[in-house]
């Protein structure tokens, strides 16, 4: 395609010349050796009139002077609209093809003006409907949270809510947190330090509108456990944001959706933005999405087997403050202009100066490049030393990003309707700032010998704090939340997680634990204790990955499962291969053998079913909507029964060794094998019990 584009461009350039001539010119002879550029560079056509001094002066003033640091523009210089559009067009086209994204929308504002507002690709593929930046509604996921934080900070400004007080003071009695969670403060919700576990499967997203519940009922039924005291570490919590949304609703006496409309979207003229969803009206729930908007909702898509497949609509209304908003690129440009102008736009004031300062003031002291949560807003360290504020937004099929850069007067919003759009959305603001406001940087960054010497300090298995801590979801969380850290022979640190590998190099002495991406500006920082890395955080600071205990490491689970499978298969094979002399046994041994044979079948079934479930776990929507599902419940049940039977074999072990007379007893070798098998099964049972895999009744 690139070759065709070059040929087409040459044809366009040559065509006017050919038309102006009566006969084509004779072909020129090829030179026998390369010619210096000074002899072949374009010359001013003889027929062209000489440029006047005034014309030269005008052109020179239109082109920014070269920056000493190599950046295209100074912070005070706005981006030329034509250059911006050309860059975004090319960048988006490449990313959409690479990430298999059917549609996207972008809006860019700067210095109080909309510089770019454009749709790309399709909002729907059957029939085809092009993305319209002013009409097409995309799910913006967790960018919804910024609306919640605005409403909350308005209450703080009015003195009706205080950040240092327990959230229970502002909640209806039936929703208040019990027990140890009663001291969770409003401020800890804003910076995600409430200490809650993070549960999502089977309840965060729904594909059946009949399963949507009122917010207060959701908060009562899906209450997570408290795993840490408040204020210790940031670990992202959708539930915590939902609590904040319930608080701003309760203190005002209005539904959350109504408050958003009355105080943000309607005053700003954001007529295509709503927290309401296109479902049937139902008693006890907030009103559904207006009919006028339903025809403009973008369809979400998944890429499967080299083709696009429509995804189910994701109902999130039961936890609306955390993620149910839909919006257009045009509306989000108004929203960004308001945020960049400290809460006011076009004669409308949404929030005051205290909230404006808060949304640019990190609440937590963090290392350079690590988000410190500016009162709910994410903090982004961007290329060229610029700092941005905003939020990322991800559902299952939609991925978005909103980044505001106050010192550049710049706001960037991007949204997509494909499962693979996360990398596109997260990377565009960074790429745009790098293109125009950062000095050129050579990538990839070189490795470090210093890191090689300290490799053992960082290497090992780590486990995320953003996960469920019990039950079957907790067991799955051990796999999804696991990360492996290694150091290559080239002096680069690798983090491996969920099939993705990223490379990092030290930013300063390796012993300090600060790392930067080899191909960008993302940061990673380790918490060092007595010269040893005990945990690390990424730039978004949505979780902390801590050193995993031996019992929580995927390698331990795999090893124990392998030994159990080997013992189970050997037990069943023994039935066919054992000779007549080895069949001599007393009554206790006969019953123990029967129990162990049943165990062997159950363990094989359990491990096989867990494996089949894991093989299909890449289809995340099916896992989320269908959780826990018959496969993993059956696997857990088989494992539970096998574990209970292990108690029987442990109790029978002493009698097995007594064995009665030689002619009526097992051989010593069979007794040893039985004992080893009991120990393997017992160890695996304990390991599964510790990690929630023996709880088929759980969610």
C-alpha positions in Angstrom: 0.0 0.0 0.0 2.9 2.3 0.7 4.3 1.7 -2.8 0.9 2.4 -4.3 0.6 5.6 -2.4 4.0 6.8 -3.6 3.1 5.9 -7.2 -0.2 7.8 -6.9 1.5 10.9 -5.5 4.1 10.9 -8.3 1.3 10.6 -10.8 -0.4 13.6 -9.3 2.8 15.6 -9.4 3.6 14.7 -13.0 0.2 15.0 -14.5 0.0 18.8 -14.6 3.4 19.0 -16.2 2.5 16.5 -18.9 -0.7 18.3 -19.7 1.2 21.5 -20.2 3.6 20.0 -22.8 2.8 19.1 -26.4 5.2 16.2 -26.4 6.8 14.2 -23.6 10.4 15.0 -22.9 13.1 12.6 -23.8 14.3 10.4 -20.9 17.5 11.6 -19.3 20.5 9.4 -19.2 21.3 7.8 -15.8 24.5 9.1 -14.1 27.4 6.7 -13.8 28.0 7.6 -10.1 26.0 9.0 -7.2 25.5 12.8 -7.3 25.9 15.1 -4.3 22.7 16.4 -2.8 23.7 20.0 -3.6 23.4 19.2 -7.3 20.0 17.5 -7.2 18.1 19.3 -4.5 15.0 21.1 -5.7 15.7 24.5 -7.3 13.4 27.5 -7.6 11.8 27.3 -11.0 13.1 30.0 -13.3 9.6 31.1 -14.2 8.7 31.7 -10.5 8.9 35.4 -9.5 11.4 36.2 -6.7 9.9 36.4 -3.3 9.6 39.8 -1.7 11.1 40.6 1.7 7.7 40.9 3.2 6.7 37.4 2.0 9.9 35.9 3.5 9.3 37.7 6.7 5.7 36.4 7.0 6.7 32.8 6.3 9.6 32.9 8.8 7.2 34.2 11.5 4.8 31.3 10.9 7.4 28.6 11.5 8.4 28.2 15.1 12.1 28.7 15.8 14.0 25.5 16.6 14.0 24.7 20.3 17.4 24.3 22.0 16.2 21.0 23.5 15.0 19.7 20.1 11.3 19.9 20.9 9.1 21.2 18.1 7.2 23.7 20.3 7.7 25.6 23.5 5.0 25.2 26.2 3.6 28.6 25.3 3.2 27.7 21.6 -0.1 26.0 20.5 -0.2 23.1 18.1 -1.1 24.0 14.6 -4.5 22.4 13.8 -3.5 21.0 10.4 -0.3 19.4 11.8 -2.2 18.0 14.7 -4.9 16.5 12.5 -2.3 15.0 10.2 -0.4 13.4 13.1 -3.5 12.0 14.8 -5.0 10.7 11.5 -1.8 8.7 10.8 -1.3 7.5 14.4 -4.9 6.4 14.9 -5.1 4.6 11.5 -2.0 2.6 12.3 -3.1 1.8 15.9 -6.6 0.8 14.9 -5.2 -1.7 12.3 -2.6 -3.1 14.7 -5.0 -3.4 17.7 -8.0 -4.5 15.7 -10.3 -1.6 16.7 -13.3 -0.9 14.4 -14.0 2.6 15.6 -12.6 5.5 17.6 -13.2 9.2 18.3 -10.8 11.9 19.4 -11.1 15.4 20.6 -8.3 17.8 21.5 -8.7 21.2 23.1 -6.0 23.8 23.7 -6.1 27.4 25.1 -9.9 27.4 25.4 -10.5 26.2 21.8 -11.4 22.9 20.2 -8.5 22.1 18.0 -9.5 18.7 16.8 -12.8 16.7 17.0 -13.0 13.7 14.7 -14.4 10.2 14.4 -12.6 7.2 12.8 -13.9 3.9 11.5 -17.3 2.6 12.4 -19.7 2.8 15.4 -21.5 -0.3 14.0 -20.5 -2.8 11.3 -23.9 -4.3 10.5 -25.1 -2.1 8.9 -22.1 0.1 8.7 -22.5 3.4 10.6 -19.5 5.7 10.6 -18.3 7.3 13.9 -19.6 10.8 14.3 -17.6 12.8 16.9 -20.7 14.8 17.9 -23.3 12.1 17.9 -21.7 8.6 18.5 -21.9 7.6 22.2 -19.1 5.5 23.5 -18.9 3.9 27.0 -16.1 5.9 28.8 -15.7 3.5 31.7 -13.9 4.8 34.7 -13.7 8.3 33.3 -17.2 8.3 34.8 -15.5 8.5 38.2 -14.3 12.0 37.5 -18.0 13.1 37.5 -18.4 11.4 40.8 -15.4 13.2 42.3 -16.6 16.5 41.0 -20.0 16.0 42.8 -18.2 14.9 46.0 -15.8 17.9 46.0 -18.7 20.2 45.5 -20.1 18.8 48.8 -16.7 19.3 50.4 -16.6 22.9 49.2 -20.1 23.5 50.6 -19.0 22.0 54.0 -21.6 19.2 53.9 -18.9 16.5 53.6 -15.4 16.4 55.1 -12.6 14.4 53.7 -11.2 13.3 57.0 -14.5 11.9 58.3 -15.8 8.3 57.9 -17.9 7.8 54.8 -20.6 6.1 57.0 -21.6 9.6 58.2 -22.9 10.4 54.8 -24.6 7.1 53.9 -28.1 5.8 54.6 -28.1 3.4 57.5 -28.7 0.2 55.5 -25.6 0.9 53.3 -23.2 1.8 56.1 -20.0 -0.3 56.4 -19.9 -2.7 59.3 -17.2 -3.8 61.7 -13.6 -2.8 61.0 -14.6 -1.0 57.8 -16.5 1.7 59.8 -13.3 3.9 59.9 -13.0 4.1 56.1 -12.8 7.9 55.4 -14.0 9.9 52.5 -10.4 10.8 51.6 -9.4 7.2 51.4 -12.0 6.6 48.7 -10.5 9.5 46.6 -7.1 7.9 46.6 -8.1 4.3 46.7 -6.6 3.5 50.1 -9.7 2.1 51.7 -8.2 -1.3 52.0 -11.0 -3.2 50.2 -10.4 -6.3 48.1 -11.5 -5.9 44.5 -14.2 -8.3 43.3 -15.6 -8.0 39.8 -16.6 -11.4 38.4 -20.3 -12.1 37.9 -21.4 -8.7 39.2 -19.5 -5.7 38.0 -20.8 -6.0 34.4 -24.1 -7.6 33.4 -25.3 -8.5 29.9 -28.9 -9.0 31.0 -30.8 -5.8 32.0 -33.0 -7.7 34.3 -29.9 -8.3 36.6 -29.4 -4.5 37.0 -30.0 -3.5 40.7 -30.5 -0.3 42.5 -27.1 1.2 43.7 -28.0 0.8 47.4 -28.9 -2.8 47.0 -25.7 -3.5 45.0 -23.6 -1.9 47.8 -25.3 -4.2 50.4 -25.1 -7.4 48.4 -21.6 -7.1 47.0 -19.7 -5.6 50.0 -16.0 -6.6 49.8 -13.9 -7.7 52.6 -11.4 -5.3 54.2 -7.9 -6.5 53.8 -5.8 -3.6 54.9 -6.2 -0.6 57.2 -7.1 2.6 55.4 -4.3 4.8 54.1 -1.6 2.1 53.7 -1.4 1.6 49.9 -3.4 2.6 46.9 -5.4 -0.4 45.4 -8.1 0.5 43.0 -11.7 0.0 44.2 -14.8 0.4 42.1 -16.8 -0.4 45.2 -15.2 2.6 47.0 -16.3 5.0 44.2 -19.8 3.6 44.3 -19.9 4.4 48.0 -18.9 8.0 47.2 -21.7 8.2 44.6 -24.2 6.9 47.1 -23.1 9.6 49.6 -23.5 12.5 47.2 -26.9 11.2 46.3 -28.0 10.7 50.0 -26.9 14.1 51.2 -28.8 15.9 48.4 -31.9 13.7 48.3 -31.5 13.2 44.5 -30.5 10.1 42.5 -26.9 10.1 41.3 -27.9 10.3 37.7 -30.1 13.3 38.3 -27.3 15.2 40.1 -24.9 14.6 37.2 -27.5 16.0 34.8 -28.5 19.0 36.9 -25.0 20.1 37.9 -22.7 19.0 35.1 -24.0 17.7 31.8 -27.0 20.0 31.2 -25.3 23.3 32.3 -22.3 22.5 30.0 -24.6 21.5 27.0 -23.3 17.9 27.1 -26.5 16.7 25.4 -24.9 13.4 24.3 -23.6 12.4 27.7 -25.6 10.2 30.1 -25.1 7.7 33.0 -28.4 6.1 31.9 -28.4 2.9 29.9 -30.6 1.7 27.0 -32.7 -0.9 28.9 -36.4 -1.2 29.6 -37.9 1.0 32.2 -38.2 -0.7 35.6 -39.7 0.3 38.9 -37.1 1.0 41.6 -34.4 1.9 39.1 -33.4 5.3 37.8 -34.9 6.2 34.4 -33.3 4.6 31.4 -31.5 6.2 28.5 -33.7 8.7 26.5 -34.9 7.3 23.2 -33.2 10.2 21.3 -29.8 8.8 22.2 -30.3 5.1 21.7 -29.8 5.1 18.0 -26.4 6.8 18.4 -24.9 4.2 20.8 -21.8 2.6 19.5 -21.6 -1.2 19.3 -18.8 -2.9 21.1 -16.7 -5.5 19.2 -14.3 -8.3 19.9 -11.7 -9.6 17.5 -12.1 -13.4 17.2 -10.5 -15.6 14.5 -9.5 -12.8 12.2 -12.9 -11.1 12.3 -15.0 -8.7 14.4 -17.9 -10.0 16.5 -20.4 -7.8 18.3 -20.1 -7.8 22.1 -23.0 -7.8 24.5 -24.0 -4.5 25.8 -22.4 -3.9 29.2 -24.8 -2.9 31.8 -23.1 -1.1 34.7 -26.0 1.0 36.0 -26.0 -0.9 39.4 -22.6 0.7 40.1 -23.2 3.8 38.0 -20.8 6.2 39.8 -17.9 4.0 39.0 -18.4 3.5 35.3 -21.8 3.7 33.5 -21.3 7.0 31.6 -21.6 7.2 27.8 -20.4 10.3 25.9 -19.3 11.7 22.6 -16.0 13.2 21.7 -17.7 16.6 21.2 -19.2 16.6 24.7 -15.9 15.5 26.2 -14.2 18.5 24.6 -16.6 20.8 26.6 -15.9 18.8 29.7 -12.1 19.2 29.2 -12.4 22.9 28.6 -14.3 23.3 31.8 -11.7 21.2 33.8 -8.8 23.2 32.3 -10.6 26.5 33.2 -10.8 25.5 36.9 -14.5 24.5 36.8 -16.0 27.2 34.6 -16.8 27.3 30.9 -19.0 29.4 28.7 -20.5 31.3 31.6 -21.2 28.1 33.6 -19.4 27.4 36.9 -19.5 23.7 37.8 -17.1 23.8 40.9 -15.1 26.3 42.7 -11.4 27.1 43.3 -11.0 24.6 46.2 -12.0 21.7 44.0 -10.0 23.1 41.1 -6.8 23.1 43.3 -7.7 19.6 44.6 -7.9 18.1 41.1 -4.3 19.2 40.5 -2.9 18.3 43.9 -1.8 14.7 44.5 -3.0 13.3 47.9 -0.1 10.8 48.3 3.6 11.4 48.1 5.0 9.1 45.5 8.3 8.6 43.6 8.7 10.6 40.3 6.5 9.1 37.5 4.0 7.4 39.9 0.4 8.5 40.2 -0.4 10.2 43.5 -4.2 10.4 43.0 -5.1 14.1 42.7 -8.4 13.8 44.7 -9.7 11.0 42.4 -7.9 12.2 39.3 -5.0 10.2 38.0 -1.7 12.0 37.7 0.3 11.4 34.5 4.0 12.2 34.0 4.3 12.9 30.3 7.2 13.3 27.9 9.1 16.6 28.1 8.6 16.8 31.9 5.0 17.8 31.5 2.4 16.7 34.1 -1.2 15.7 33.2 -4.3 14.9 35.1 -7.3 12.9 34.1 -8.4 9.2 34.0 -8.4 6.1 32.0 -11.6 4.3 31.3 -12.0 0.6 30.5 -15.0 -1.7 30.1 -14.9 -5.1 28.4 -15.3 -3.7 24.9 -14.6 0.0 25.2 -11.4 1.8 26.2 -10.9 5.5 26.7 -8.5 8.1 28.1 -8.8 11.7 29.1 -5.6 13.6 29.9 -5.4 17.3 30.8 -2.0 19.1 30.7 -2.5 22.5 32.4 0.9 24.0 31.5 0.2 23.4 27.8 -3.4 24.4 28.1 -4.1 21.0 26.4 -6.7 18.4 26.8 -6.8 15.0 24.9 -9.7 12.6 24.9 -9.8 9.3 22.9 -12.3 6.5 23.0 -12.6 3.1 21.1 -15.2 0.4 20.7 -13.0 -2.7 20.4 -11.7 -5.1 23.1 -8.1 -4.4 21.8 -8.3 -0.6 22.2 -6.7 -0.3 25.6 -3.2 0.3 24.3 -4.4 2.7 21.7 -6.4 4.9 24.2 -3.7 4.9 26.9 -0.8 5.7 24.4 -2.3 8.5 22.3 -2.0 11.4 24.8 1.6 10.4 25.6 2.4 10.2 21.8 0.9 13.5 21.1 2.8 15.4 23.8 6.0 13.6 22.7 5.5 14.6 19.1 5.1 18.3 19.7 6.5 19.2 23.2 9.3 16.8 24.0 12.9 16.5 22.8 13.7 13.4 20.6 14.6 10.4 22.6 16.5 7.3 21.4 14.7 4.0 22.0 15.1 1.4 23.2 17.1 2.4 26.2 20.3 0.5 26.9 20.6 -2.1 29.6 22.5 -1.6 32.9 25.5 -3.5 34.2 24.6 -2.2 37.6 21.3 -4.1 37.4 23.0 -7.3 36.6 24.9 -7.2 39.8 21.6 -6.6 41.7 19.4 -9.0 39.8 18.6 -11.3 42.8 17.3 -8.2 44.6 14.4 -7.9 42.3 13.8 -11.3 40.7 10.9 -13.5 41.9 7.1 -13.9 41.9 4.8 -11.0 42.9 1.1 -10.9 43.5 -1.3 -7.9 43.0 -3.3 -6.4 45.9 -6.1 -5.6 43.4 -7.9 -9.0 43.6 -10.4 -11.0 45.5 -9.0 -12.5 48.7 -11.2 -15.6 49.1 -13.4 -18.1 47.4 -13.1 -19.2 43.8 -12.6 -15.7 42.6 -9.7 -15.4 45.0 -8.2 -18.6 43.6 -8.5 -17.3 40.0 -7.0 -14.0 41.3 -3.8 -15.9 42.1 -3.3 -16.5 38.4 -4.6 -13.2 37.0 -2.8 -11.1 39.7 0.5 -12.9 39.4 3.6 -11.3 37.9 7.1 -12.6 37.3 10.2 -10.4 37.5 13.4 -11.4 35.8 16.7 -9.7 34.8 18.1 -10.4 31.3 21.8 -10.9 30.5 21.6 -7.5 28.7 20.8 -5.7 31.9 17.1 -5.2 31.5 14.4 -5.9 34.0 11.4 -7.9 32.6 7.9 -8.0 34.1 5.7 -10.8 32.9 2.0 -10.7 33.6 -1.0 -12.3 31.8 0.9 -13.0 28.7 2.4 -9.6 28.4 6.1 -8.8 28.8 7.5 -5.4 29.4 11.2 -4.3 29.7 12.6 -1.7 32.1 16.0 -0.2 32.9 17.2 1.6 36.1 16.5 5.3 36.4 19.5 6.1 38.7 21.3 3.5 40.8 19.6 0.1 40.6 19.6 -0.2 44.4 17.1 2.7 44.6 14.5 0.6 42.7 13.4 3.2 40.2 12.9 2.0 36.6 11.8 3.5 33.3 10.4 1.7 30.2 12.9 0.9 27.5 10.5 2.2 24.9 8.7 5.0 26.6 8.3 7.1 29.7 6.3 4.7 31.9 7.8 4.3 35.4 8.1 1.4 37.8 9.2 1.7 41.4 10.2 -1.0 43.9 9.8 -0.6 47.6 13.1 -1.6 49.1 13.5 -3.1 52.6 16.9 -4.1 54.0 18.3 -4.0 50.5 15.6 -6.3 49.1 12.7 -5.5 46.8 9.5 -6.4 48.6 6.9 -4.9 46.3 6.5 -2.6 43.2 4.1 -0.2 41.7 3.5 0.9 38.1 2.9 4.5 36.9 -0.9 4.3 37.4 -0.5 3.2 41.0 -3.8 1.3 40.9 -2.3 -1.7 42.7 0.8 -2.8 44.5 2.4 -6.1 43.6 3.9 -7.7 46.6 6.3 -10.7 47.0 4.2 -13.8 46.8 4.3 -16.4 49.5 5.4 -19.9 48.4 1.8 -21.1 48.7 0.6 -18.3 46.4 3.0 -18.8 43.5 1.7 -20.2 40.3 4.8 -22.4 40.1 3.9 -24.0 43.4 0.4 -24.7 42.3 1.6 -26.2 39.0 4.1 -28.4 40.7 1.6 -29.6 43.3 -1.0 -30.3 40.6 1.6 -32.2 38.5 2.5 -34.4 41.4 -1.1 -35.0 42.3 -1.9 -35.9 38.7 1.1 -38.3 38.6 0.1 -40.0 41.8 -3.5 -40.3 40.6 -2.6 -41.8 37.3 -0.1 -44.2 39.0 -2.8 -45.3 41.4 -5.2 -46.2 38.6 -2.5 -47.8 36.5 -1.6 -50.0 39.5 -5.1 -51.6 39.2 -4.1 -53.0 35.8 -0.4 -53.7 36.4 -0.4 -55.2 39.9 0.3 -59.0 40.0 -1.8 -61.5 42.0 0.7 -61.6 45.0 0.3 -57.8 45.4 -3.5 -58.1 45.5 -3.3 -59.7 49.0 -4.8 -57.3 51.5 -6.8 -57.1 54.7 -10.1 -55.5 55.1 -8.8 -52.1 56.1 -6.3 -52.0 53.2 -9.1 -53.0 50.8 -11.3 -50.1 51.9 -8.3 -47.7 51.9 -7.4 -48.8 48.3 -11.0 -48.2 47.2 -11.0 -44.7 48.7 -7.7 -43.9 47.1 -8.9 -45.1 43.7 -12.0 -42.8 44.0 -9.7 -40.0 45.0 -7.5 -40.6 42.0 -10.5 -40.2 39.7 -11.7 -37.1 41.4 -8.3 -35.4 41.3 -7.9 -36.2 37.7 -11.3 -34.8 37.0 -10.7 -31.7 39.1 -7.4 -30.9 37.5 -8.7 -31.5 34.0 -11.8 -29.3 34.6 -9.7 -26.5 36.0 -7.4 -26.8 33.0 -10.4 -26.7 30.5 -11.8 -23.6 32.3 -8.3 -22.0 32.2 -8.0 -22.6 28.5 -11.2 -20.6 27.9 -10.4 -17.9 30.4 -9.1 -15.7 27.5 -12.7 -15.0 26.6 -13.1 -12.5 29.4 -16.7 -11.5 28.7 -17.9 -15.1 29.0 -16.0 -15.4 32.3 -17.3 -12.1 33.7 -21.0 -12.7 32.7 -21.1 -16.4 33.4 -19.2 -16.5 36.6 -18.6 -18.9 38.2 -20.1 -21.3 35.7 -20.5 -25.1 35.8 -16.9 -26.0 34.8 -15.1 -24.4 37.7 -17.9 -25.3 40.2 -17.7 -28.9 39.2 -13.9 -28.8 39.4 -14.0 -27.3 42.8 -16.6 -29.8 44.0 -14.4 -32.7 42.8 -11.4 -31.3 44.5 -13.4 -30.7 47.7 -14.6 -34.3 47.9 -11.1 -35.6 47.1 -9.7 -33.5 49.9 -12.3 -34.8 52.4 -11.4 -38.3 51.4 -7.8 -37.5 52.1 -8.7 -37.2 55.8 -10.0 -40.8 55.6 -6.8 -42.1 54.1 -4.7 -40.2 56.7 -6.7 -41.9 59.5 -6.3 -45.3 57.8 -2.5 -44.9 57.3 -1.4 -46.4 60.7 -3.6 -49.4 60.2 -2.2 -49.9 56.7 1.3 -50.2 58.1 0.3 -52.7 60.8 -1.2 -54.8 58.0 -1.8 -58.1 59.9 -0.1 -61.3 58.7 2.3 -61.2 55.7 0.0 -63.4 53.6 -2.9 -61.0 54.2 -1.1 -57.7 53.8 0.3 -55.3 51.2 3.9 -55.4 50.3 6.2 -52.8 51.9 6.6 -51.1 48.5 2.8 -50.7 48.1 2.5 -49.3 51.7 5.2 -46.8 50.8 3.5 -45.8 47.7 0.2 -45.4 49.5 1.8 -43.2 52.1 3.5 -41.0 49.6 0.2 -40.6 47.7 -1.6 -39.6 50.9 1.0 -37.0 51.6 0.9 -35.6 48.1 -3.0 -35.4 48.2 -2.9 -33.8 51.6 -0.4 -31.2 50.6 -2.4 -30.3 47.5 -5.6 -30.2 49.5 -4.1 -27.8 52.0 -2.7 -25.6 49.2 -6.1 -25.4 47.5 -7.9 -24.8 50.7 -5.6 -21.9 51.6 -6.3 -20.3 48.2 -10.1 -20.7 48.0 -10.3 -23.4 45.4 -12.3 -25.8 47.7 -15.3 -23.5 48.0 -17.7 -24.3 45.2 -20.5 -22.4 46.9 -18.6 -19.2 46.7 -18.6 -16.5 44.0 
